Amino acid sequence: MDRAAFPAQVGIFEVGPRDGLQPEPAFIDTRKKIEYVDMLTGAGCKKIEVSSFVHPKWVPQMADAKEVFAGIKRREGVVYSALVPNLRGLELAAECGLDEVVTIVSTSESHNKKNLNAAPAETLKEIQKINAEARRRGIRVRSYIATVFGCPIEGGQDPAKALDIALALESFGAYEISLGDTTGMANPLSAYSVPKMIKEKLSRANLAVHYHQHFGLEFANNFASLQAGITVFDGAAGGLGGCPYAPGATGNCATEILSEMFRRMGIRTGIDSGKIQEAARYAKTLSSLIHENC
Ligand code: MG
């Protein structure tokens, strides 16, 4: 395999503090969340999804978003973002001085209803409003599409659904779209073909991938997407995560292993391997979830 076929550097989007901690059943002390984010900053992560501004009734673990943002040490050049489900969330994010927010919609009608209590078409209308208001405030929007590679409730998903949603998100103004393998159902063939097909149809938005653990396939999936021309990869230090609304959801792809794969290939990520392993070890002390099928 020719090294020259791959980019000199790729981006890793760290989702541990939000996507990783969100499903934890017991509330994690705010100081510990701050410590985790600061360790990730110290490890060289350039983009960190810190928390989410959703109603605490739905996601009690993220009820301290404002306090976490107030407590972290923000480093120049690092982007700290939060998931927002609606305009109220965007407003709270703006109050915390964020310059980037993240939205989410599923290809699967059933998963979207469980996750956001709405049909995907309704969620897209809300995301359109978030984009318009974010643009007015000078805030960038990154968008997840969940269940792209399969849904635990509906099963296989037609990639055309993800494409339609990606084109809509791009038209709303999203600067980056991340294809989510919410419950680890992708394989290296779909992890190559689906991102490649969608990337070719997008004219402006960047495309990223977001794989979840399944017998280690997440690393093969990331590599297949790299071969398809993807240059931004989502990971969670410590492999934390799951999805409270997706039965069987496993942890996110572990950043410390993903970045090590790139390091050994001579592809820069800006992440320090010793320090990210330290952050991963710390992250694991915060987690009570054991993923038996990882
Ligand atoms: Mg995830």
Boltz pocket constraint, residues with backbone or C-beta under 6 A from the ligand:
constraints:
  - pocket:
      binder: B
      contacts: [[A, 15], [A, 19], [A, 182], [A, 210], [A, 211], [A, 212], [A, 241], [A, 242], [A, 252]]
      max_distance: 6.0
